Amino acid sequence: MKTDTSTFLAQQIVRLRRRDQIRRLMQRDKTPLAILFMAAVVGTLTGLVGVAFEKAVSWVQNMRIGALVQVADHAFLLWPLAFILSALLAMVGYFLVRKFAPEAGGSGIPEIEGALEELRPVRWWRVLPVKFIGGMGTLGAGMVLGREGPTVQIGGNLGRMVLDVFRMRSAEARHTLLATGAAAGLSAAFNAPLAGILFIIEEMRPQFRYNLISIKAVFTGVIMSSIVFRIFNGEAPIIEVGKLSDAPVNTLWLYLILGIIFGCVGPVFNSLVLRTQDMFQRFHGGEIKKWVLMGGAIGGLCGILGLIEPEAAGGGFNLIPIAAAGNFSVGLLLFIFIARVVTTLLCFSSGAPGGIFAPMLALGPLLGPAFGMAAAVLFPQYHLEAGT
């Protein structure tokens, strides 16, 4: 009987200690509920706008392709129409950016980073419509751009919009909601909440203020954004590469070489982006007419490229599983790789409203399988698959 009583008392003491620990944690947690509520609002709005942006871009692309299908039997109409449609759509995006919100050009992520450091203004009333409609034009034209950067900038601006609507003036709330919107935007673009959180922690680590309030807000916004996205688009991942075979241990040195190749390609590509941006700046000199016409020419070029090889144009999400499955020859993989490198440089560096995440992701499944096919020929004893 004494043993049972002692056991019962010990259990009660453990329970009381746990309750006391929880109570202390709750007392120590000073996160304002208003911040978490607004973070949930920002995440929900970002998810809704992110889904709407995706659907709008797809609608424009389908309308453009549908118009080309109507004249597919008449080559003398097909090629000029492909150029004209893509050029006009691209010019809409370039014009809106240059005329109303220059900060909406490019991916927009540097603008969010600057805003987090209080170095750049956030004019959400201009950026939101310009980025949305301009992105519909440039991405709908088939330009080699992604919707991830725009969705991040849209999310950050929605965070500032919610802050202004609720009339909160604290610097902490301003910073937290901006970061929450950016993370929720990436989550909505990739249907990957963890990617949104890691994006803020890694990509924006110099600008992000690490504290319990901001981290909780980011988690809340990302979760809400992901829930909204999955309500409309389901649970399927954005990029599906299927199941790949395991790589034999004795082939790991080949992956080391491939990693070194990509490690060399990355800095070269970054340098080319900066040089191409300088080249475009010298060309148009800030003159809106030259800038819009230049954008139209690049958009038209992407429209023509889409007829020659559809996988060489566009964001590249659809290309990734096809290339990873080894459905292309080495020659075609290298052609698409070179074409997409050139068009990515032209489209992104010219200041079009669009991101560079998806185009860069698509380069990996092009160069990787080409390397794998070459290695399979040189080392047949390994029985390599290009996709691995």
Protein Blocks (a to p, Z undefined) as FASTA:
>chain_A
ZZmmmmmmmmmmmmmmmmmmmmmmmmmmmcdfklmmmmmmmmmmmmmmmmmmmmmmmmmm
mmmmmmmmmmmmmmklmmmmmmmmmmmmmmmmmmmmmmmommlgcjllmmmmmmmnopac
cdfklmmmmmmmmmmmmmmnopacdfklmmmmmmmmmmmmmmmmnopabfklmmmmmmmm
mmmmmmmmnopaklmmmmmmmmmmmmpccdfklmmmmmmmmmmmmmmmmmmnojbdfbdg
bjaddddfklmmmmmmmmmmmmmmmmmmmmmmmmmmmmmmmmnnopaklmmmmmmmmmmm
mmmmmmmmmmlgcjhlmmmmmmmnopacfklmmmmmmmmmmmmmmmmmnopacdfklmmm
mmmmmmmmmmmmmmmmmmmmnopafkZZ
